[in-house]
């Protein structure tokens, strides 16, 4: 009896893993078409590192986590990267996609970028807000 329970549990876990793989593949294919161009536009716009540009593209949820002083400190930090010249090699996060089944849908990508001051790595998480994708979180680090 215990062996059959183990087999059933194993089959269930395998089915879940296969299902998640197909789900995240479907998500990846969709968001590669839809979210990458939007993320590129957002990153280009916010790389002016002006408060209004960032706030225009930042989700309400993310805005609630930042006070004015934190926002200014963040912008000051990112200004040293300069303007975004190019962004490429977007890599979709299957983990974020799989976890979105349990809550709000979050789309996460990492990418290689070139700014006026040199190469950097970007990680950006987008959420749907109304009929737009907006930034939930992002980081830019030197490559």
N, C-alpha and C positions, 0 to 999 in steps of 0.2 A: 504493500500500500504506500509506503513512504517513497519508494522508487517511482511510482506512477505520479505522485504529487510533485516530485522533483522534475520529472519530464514535462509535466503540464506547466509548471512554473517556468522552466527553461523555454518551452515553446511560446509562452505568453511574453516573456522578456524578449525573445527573438522577434516576435511579431511586432512588439512595440518599437524595437530598434529599427527594423525594416520600415515600419510605418513612418517613423521620424525621419529616416533618411529620405524617403520619397517626398514627405511633406517639405523638408528643408530644401530639397532639390527644386521643387515647384516654386517655393518662395524665392530661392536664389535666381532662377530664370526670370521670374516676374520682376523682382527688384533690380536685377542687372539692367533690364530695359527701362524701368521707370525711375528708380531712385538714383542711379549713378549720374545721369544728366542733371537731376535736381541737386544732388550733393555737390557736384562740380560748380554749378551756378551759385549755390549758397556759399561755398568756400571762397569763390572768387569775390563775391560781394562783401563777405565779412573781413576779407584780408585787407580792407582799407583800415581795419582796426579802429573804426569809429563806433561809438556807443550806439548810435541810432541804427546802423547797419546790423550790428549784432542783435540788438533787441528786436528788430524786425524779423529776424530769422530764428530767434530763440523761443522755444515752447514756453507756454505759461507756467508749466510745472518747473522748468529749469529756472525761469525768472524768479520764482518764489524762493529759490534756494540762495540767491545772490542779493546782498545788499549793495548799495551804490559804491561803497569803498572797495568791496571785493571785485566788483565789475571793473572799476578803474584800474585796480592792481592787475587783474587778468589782462586787460587791454594793453597796459604798459608792458607787461611781459611778452605778449605776442607781437607787439609792434616791431620788436627787434628782428623778426623774421622777414618783415617787409611784405610787399605785394606778392600774391600767388601768381607764378608764371605758368605752371602746369601741374596737373595731378593725373596719375596713371596707376595701373596695376591694382585696381580696386579688388579687395578680397572680402567676400561676404562671410559673415560669421554664422555658421550653422548652429552654434550653441545659443546665441541670442535669439535666433529664429525658433529653435526648439523650445526655449524657455518662454517665448511669447505665447505659446499655447496656454500657459497658466495665468497669463495676465495681459496687460496692455501690449500691443504689438510694437516691438522695437526693432528697428532695422540697423544693423551695425556693419560698418565697413572699415577696413584699414586700407591705406593707400600710400604710395610714394608721391612726394610732392617736391617741386622746385619753387622756392621763393626767391625774391630778389637778393636775399642774403645767402642763399645756398640750399642744399638738399635737406629735406625733413621727412618725417613719418607722421602721417595723420591717422587718427582713429576718430570716427564720427558715428554717433548713434542718432538716428532720426525717429520721430514719432509723428503719427498723423494727428493733425489738429485742424478740425474743420475739414476743408477740402485741400489742405496743404500739408506737405511734410516740413517739419521744423526740427531744429536741433534740440535734442534731449541732453546730449553731452558731446564734448569733443576735446581732443588733445592734439597738440603739435609738438613734436620733439625733434631735435637735431638727429640726423642720420649719421 
